[in-house]
Each structure stands twice: as C-alpha cells, then as structure tokens.
C-alpha cells in the first residue's frame, strides 16, 4: 500500500462547558466501533493538557472510500452527528495525505 493513498483525519474539538464527560464517553464508544471498520487503520483521542475542554482526534484510513464509509456508518451518525456535535462549541477537521515520494 502506498502512503499517498492513506488518509489521516485530524479533528480538533472544543467541548461546551459541563459536557466533557459525556463527550469522552461517546468518543470511547466511537473509537471502538470505528476500529472495527475494515478501512480504519488507527483511531486515537487526546485531551489537551493546557485546555481541558479541547480534544484532538487522529484517525487513519486506508483511502478516501474508507473515510466515506466511516462517515456513512450507523455509529458515526448516532454518536457524532446526534450526540457529540450538539455538545461542541467548536469543531475543525482536516484531511491529510502524505506527499508522494
């Protein structure tokens, strides 16, 4: 597999005050379900040391089709769209790809 086909998703979330525990619980469930997807290679979540309400998610997928499949999955809809997004004050998502050698 060429590195240039792999897509890394970097999501930066700022959680609304009072909702961090709920979001972290949803993220734990989301991580487990996402890692079961055939195209998901990695799914890690990090909490900022400097700003307790900020999370960083780093996800790696086999290719663009795997990212699309993730976003169309029932667990993405139920957890991200329905439960997590309403609890976020800010959300930024980047799709990254390694340059071809």
Secondary structure, 3 states (H helix, E strand, C coil): CCHHHCEEEEEEEEECCCCHHHHHHHHHHHHHHHHCCCCEEEEEEEECCCCCCEEEEEEEECCHHHHHHHHHCHHHHHHHHHHHHHHEEEEEEEEEECCCC
